[in-house]
Amino acid sequence: MTTASLSVDRRHIVGPVQRRLFGGFVEHLGRHVYDGIYEPDHPTAGPEGFRRDVIALVRELGVSTIRYPGGNFVSGFRWEDSVGPREERPRRLDLAWHSTETNEVGLHEFATWLEMVGSELMLAVNLGTRGVQEALDLLEYSNVPGGTTLSDSRRANGRDEPFAVEMWCLGNEMDGPWQVGHRSADAYGALASQTAKAMRMLDPSVRLVVCGSSGSYMPTFGEWERVVLTHTYDDVDYISCHAYYEERDGDVDSFLASGVDLDHFIETVVATADHVGAVRGSTKRIDLSFDEWNVWYQSRFAEDEQIRGIDTWPVAPRLLEDVYSVTDAVVVGGLLISLLNHADRVTSASLAQLVNVIAPIMTEPGGPAWRQTTFFPFATTSRLARGTVLDVQIDVPDYPTAAYGEVPLVDAAVTWDEETGTGAVFVVNRACAEPTTVELDLAGLGVDVRVTDAVVLADPDRHARNTLAEPERVGLRPLEVGIRAGRATVTLPPVAWAALSVTAQR
């Protein structure tokens, strides 16, 4: 049996745990909004049409900030369509997902839903088909208390107090040829800079996210970031990162090592941003907003499954409804570990997406809502990670992967809350065939170290899933822990993710 050794010291800090690291993402795509969060005829729906069973699960998931309304959708979105009396809102064709958008759920309704789930609104502006003026109009409508045409229009539409949106995305994936209004790095950077400057003139408190690459696989990756930040470095607070992973051709070893690729992605973008700052002689630091990340089987979204034709524009079709396995959930847990271990620079992140569409929560029209396997590592990490992220020293053998070379069999992140004397250990076992014993030296957290709870996500069948027929097939189960003199020992099954809650006296 393989053995891994981990040690931490509460004095060795990576960075603070920002609550925005546990954000989500809602896009007008498929059954995400309609039949997902909103289904007026559902037995659990309230008077505003939102499913109460979904609200309960979103609250349990623990998402902090939710990015809205896209995604690819935003590049053709006219925000004015989504406000005012519902019966007067236009039906529009959404080119991103070849669907009809009814605008039945818009800005006001979504803000109401956010209040129900206890999350903060993160808005994206359309820099695909629109520009500076439209972004300013949306900002004025959203954030100005009153006394202007647009802010008074918001009040007339039923929202007396401003939405007070702090986080704003300047477009979405503008490097992607699939994007409506796709631009070069120079053209987008110039537009984003103009938009950011104008938005700050209206509301200096906004936090702005400029588009980075749609993925590290893009041919312009790195150079896109350099050019865009050369235009916008003084104007924005974040550059975005997007990354999706899937098991390809049965290569589970590489898939389980997806966190290694995420680490490299983050470190490359940080280096590029810091290079731009150094060239400019700036002391400012650009943080990363990893505002799209998840496991997504894009290869399953085959050409023959996509909707085509001038006469075919369905409302809320079933799109991108991946059903996740235990292996997928372990990878999600590993990606969360990577995000935590870069908490000094990744200070905002959004799991994409939230309900039905590549999501931790699934629903059936008129029927139940249930937790996918990926629900559990996200909800547990969001609940337990507090205080600061500590630097973890890991001694573990490597294993070979086709995609990333030699990779450690075990990865881990540790958080510690100095005020409460509590912490958490998150650990992933990438071994496919054998259990791994993990020895954790926690004496550096203080004296009288105790493990108060420990759970593991694993299954003898790594392909096991939660479905409509078996919604509780997979879940967390207790993990046995031995501890003595500040040293804890656990044995992780193959393909496993685990979380331990710890306490210590300082």
N, C-alpha and C positions, 0 to 999 in steps of 0.2 A: 504494500500500500504506500502511495506517495504521501510525503509529509511536507507541509508548508509552514513557515514560521513568520509571524507578523509581530511588529513591535511599534509602539507609539509613545510619544511624550507630549503632554498637554502644552508644553512651552514651544513646540515646533508647529507653527500655524501656517496653513496654506492661505486661508482667507475666511471671511465671514460667510455664513450660510444665508444667502438672500432668499426671501420668500418667493420672489419672482422667478427663481430657478424652477419652481414647480408649477409653471403656467400650462395652460391648455390652448386649444385652437378650435374655433368653430367657423366653418366656411359654408356658404350656400352651395352645397355640393351633394348630389344624391339625396339620401334620406337623413342627412345630418340634422337639418332644421325641421323640415316637414316629415312627420312620422317618427322623428327622433326626439328632439326636445319639445316639439309642438305637435299636438294631436288633439284638437278640441273635443272629438267624440270619444276619446279614451276614457274608460271608467275612472282613472285616477286624475283626469285633467281638472284643473281649477277653472274659475270663470274667465281667466285670461288665456286659456287654451293650452297651458304647459302641463306636461305629465309630471305628477308629483313623485312617481316612483323613480323617474330619471333624476329629478332634483335631489332626491335622497342619495342616490348613488354618486352624483357629482360632488355633493358635499362630503361624502365618505372618501371619495378619491382625493380630496384636499387640493384642488387646483386653485392657484392664487390669482394670477392675471390671465385673462383669456383674450387671445388675438382674434379680431373680427373685422370685416366679413370675409376675408380671404388673405392669402391664397390667390390662385389664378383668377378666381371670380372677380377680384377687386379691380383688375385692369380694364374691365368694361363696365364697371358699376357707376351708376349715377345716384349719388347719395340722396338727392332730393326725392327720388322715387320711393324711398323707404320711410318717409315721414308724412304727416298729415292724415286725414281721414282714410281709413282702409278702403272704403268703397270707391275712393277717387284715385287710388294708386294704380299706376300703369302696370300691365304685364309686359315683361321684356324678354328678349332672347339672350340667353347667356352663352356666348361663344366659347368660353373656357371649357364647359362641360356639356355643350350642345343640349341645353335644357331650357325650359321656360321658368322664369322667376316671377312668382305672383306678387312678391313684395308684401305678402300678408304679415310676415314678421319683418320688422324693420328696426331702426335704431332705438326707438322708444321701447318697443316690446322686448328687445334683447337686453336693454339696460334694466328693465324690470326683472327679467329672468336672472340676470347677474346678481341683483339684490337678493333674490331667493336662494341662490347657491352660495352667496358670500364671496364672490370673486370681483376683481377689478377689471375694467374695460381697457383694452389695448386696441386702438383703431388704426387701420391701414387706409391710406389715401390713394386714390387712383392717379398714378403717373404714367399709365399706359395710354389711355385715350384722352386724358384730361391733364391739368397742370396746376400752376401756382394759384390762380384765382379760385378754382374749385376747392383746393385744399384750404385756402383761407376762409372760404364760405363755410365749409364744414367745421373748421375750428371755431369760427365766430358763433355758429349755431350751437355748438356743443359746450363752449367754455365761457362765453361772455354772459354775465348775469342778466342783463336786460338793457333796454334803452336803444336798441338798434333793430332794424327790420328783421334780420335773421334771428337774433336772440329773442325778440318778441314773438316771432313765429314759433319758436320752440315752446315758449310759454303758452301761446294759444293752442298749441298741439298737446297740452296737458302736462308739461314738465316745467314747473315754475323755477326750480333750482337748476343751475347748469349741471351737465354731466361731469364736468371737471376731469376730463381725460388728460392724464399725464403722459402716457406712453403712446407714441405715434410712429408708424412704419411709413417710410417714404417709398410707396410702391411695393411691388413683390416680384422677385426673380426676374429682374429686368435684363439679365444676361441671357435668358432663355429664348431661343427662336420660337418656341411654342407660345410665348406670352404675347397677348394682344398689346401692340405698342412697343414691342421689343426694340431696344436701342443699343448703340455701342457704349462702351464704358465712358468715353469722352462726352457723348451726348447726354447719357443718363446722369453722369456726375455733375455736369453743368446745370441740368434741370433740378436735380436734388439739392444742389447748393442754393439756387435761387429760391426754391420752395422752403427750405429750412430757414434761410435768412428772413423771409417774409413771415413765416409762422412765428418766429421768435419776436419779431416786431409787434405782433398781435398779443402773444402770450409768452413772455420770457421763461416761464416755469416749465414749458414742455420738454420732454425727453425724447430725442429723435433717433430713429434707427434707419441707417442707410442700407440699401441692398448690397450684400456681398454675393458671392457665387451661389448658384442653385445646388452645387455639390462640388466636391473635390475632383470629380471625374470630368468636369467641364474643361474644354480645351483652353479656355481663357483664365482658369483658376490661378490665383496669385497675381497675375497681371491685372485682372479686373479689379481686385481689391486695391492694388497700388494706384491705378488711375483714378478710380472713384474717390478714394480717400485723399488723393492729391487735390481734387476739387473741393471736398467737403470736410476736411479734417477739423477746421475751426468751427464748423456749423453743427456737427452732430455729436451724439454721445455714444452711439453703438454702431457696429457693423454687423449685419445679420449673417448667420450660417444655417444651411439646410443640409440634412443628411438622412438618408433612408438605407436600410439594410434588409437583405433577404438571403435565405439559404439557396444557393445556386447549384444545380446539378449534383445534389447530394453531398456537397462539401461542407459538412457540419463543423469540421474543425476550424475552417476559416470564418464561418458564420459566428461561432461562439467567440471568436477573437475580434468581433466588430469594434469593441471598445478601443483596441489598439489603433485602428484606422481613425476613430474619432479623436483620440489623443493627438495623432499626427496632424489631423485637420485643424484642430484648435491651435496647436503650437505654430503651424505655418501661418495662419491668419494673424495671430499675435505678433509673430516676427515681422510680417509684412506691414502691419499697422505701426509698429514701433519704428520700423525703417522710415516710413513716411514722416513720422513725428521727428525723428532724428534729422532727416534732411531739412525739415522746416525749422529746426532749432526750437521745437516746442516742448514744453514740460507737461502738456496735456496728455492724458492717457485715454485711448479709445477702448471701451469694453466690448465684449461679444454678446450678442443676443442670439442664442441658438433657437430661433423661433419656429423652426420645423425640424422635428426629429422623431424617428420611430422605426419599427420594422414595417416594411411595406413591400408586398409581393407585386412589384410593378410588372414583372414578366407575366403575371396572370391577367393583367389588364390588356388582353390581346386585341389586335385590330378588329377582329370580328365581334368582340364584345362591346365595342364603342358604338355610340349612337351617331348615325350619319343621315344626311339628306335634308333638303330644303323643307320637306313636309313632315319631318319627324323631330318634334321638340317636346319631349315628355316633361311632366312636372314630377320632381323628386323620384327619379328612377333609382333602381338599386345599382349603385356604383361603388367599387372599391371596398366591398364588405368582406375584408379578410377575416378568416376565423383562425385565431391564434393558438399555437401549441405551447406546451411546456417549454420547449426549446426557444421559441420566440420570446416567452416571458423572461427566461434566464438572460437572453441577450438584452432585453429592455433593462433588466436589473443591472447588467454590466455597463450599459450606456449611462445609466444614472450614476454609477460609480465614477465613470470618466468625467461627467459634468461636475460632480462634487469635487473631484481632485483638481479641477481647474477653477475653483471658486474665486480665485484672485482676479480672474479676467472674464469668466463666463458668469455674468451677474443677472441674466434673464434667459429664460428658455421656455419653449412652448411645445408640449407633446402634441403631435399632429396625427389624428385629430381626436375628437372627444366621444362622439356618439355615432354608431353604425359605420361611419366611413373610417377605415383603418383605425379602429377605436377600441378603447378598453371597455366600453359599455355598448351593449347591443339591445335592440328593441324589436318587437314584432307588433305590427299594427293591430290595435285592439287586444293585444296580448301582453306578455310579461316583458320586463327588462332584466338583464342579467350581466354579471361580471365576466369579461373575458379573462384569460390567464394573465394578460399583461396588466390587468387592473391591480393585482396584488403587490408587485414590487414598487409600483408608483405610489399607491396609497400608503404603503408602509414607510417608504423613504420620506415622503412628504410629512407624515405624522411624526417621525422620530428625529429627523435631521434638524438640529437646532444649534445655535451658538456659532462655533467655528469648525472648519474642516482642518484636521490635523495631518501632518505629513506621515504617511505609513511606510515603514521599512519592511519589505517583503523578501524573504529568501525561499525560493521555490524553483523546481526544475522547469525547463522550457519544454514545449512540444512543437513539432513541425506543422506549418500550415502552408497550403499552396499559395495563398494570397499575400500573407504578411511575414513569411519566414518563421523564425523561432519566436514563440510567444509564451509568456508565463502561464502555467496551468491555473493559477489563482490570481485574482485581482481583488482589491478591497479598498474601502474608504471608511474613515472614522470621523465622527463629529463629536464635539464636546461642548457642553454648556457650562461655563465656569460658574455662573450665578446659581444654578440649581445642583451642580455636582452630578449631572446625568449626561450620558452619552449614548452613542449607537455605533455599532460595527456592521458594515454591509460587505458581504463577501460572495464571490462567484467562483464556482468550480467548473472549469471548462473541460475537464476530463470526460470522455464519452463512455469509457468502459469500466473504470475502477473508481471506488470511493477515494477521497482525499482527506487525510487528517490535517486539521489546521490548528496550530498551536499559537495562541495569542498572548503576547506579553503585554498586559495592561497595567503593570505596576507604575508606569509613567503617568497615569491619570491621577494617582493619589494613593491613599491607604484604604484598607478594608474594601477592596474592589469586589463588587458583586455583579453577577448577571441576573437581572430580574425577569427577563423574558427572552426567549429565542424561538424563532420560527424558520421554516425552510420551505421553499417551493421546489418540488422535484416529483418525479413519478417514474415507476418502472418502465412505462411507455412514454418516451420523450415526445411522441406525437399526440398525446392526449390533449383534448380540447373541451372547453365548455360550449355547449350548443343549446338550441331551443329544446331539443329532446333531453339533454343532460346538462342543465345549466350549472350544476354544482359538482361536475365530475372532477375538477381540479381546484385545489385551494391550498392555503397555508396549513402546515401542521407543526406541532411542537418539535423542537430540536433539542436533543439531550446535550447538556453541557457539563463538563467536569471543570472545577475551578479550585485552585489552591495557591495561596501566596501571590495573588495578582496574576496568575497564569491560567488562562482558560483553554480548554481543548474541545473541539467539535470534530465530528466525522461527517463530511458532506457526501451525499450520494453523487453518482455521476450526473452531469448536466444539472446543476443545482445553484440556486441563489438563496442566501440566508441573511437574516437580520437579528442582531443581538442588542438588547437594551442593557446598559450598564450603569452602575452608580459607584461613586468613590467619595471618601472624605478627603478634603483638601488640607 
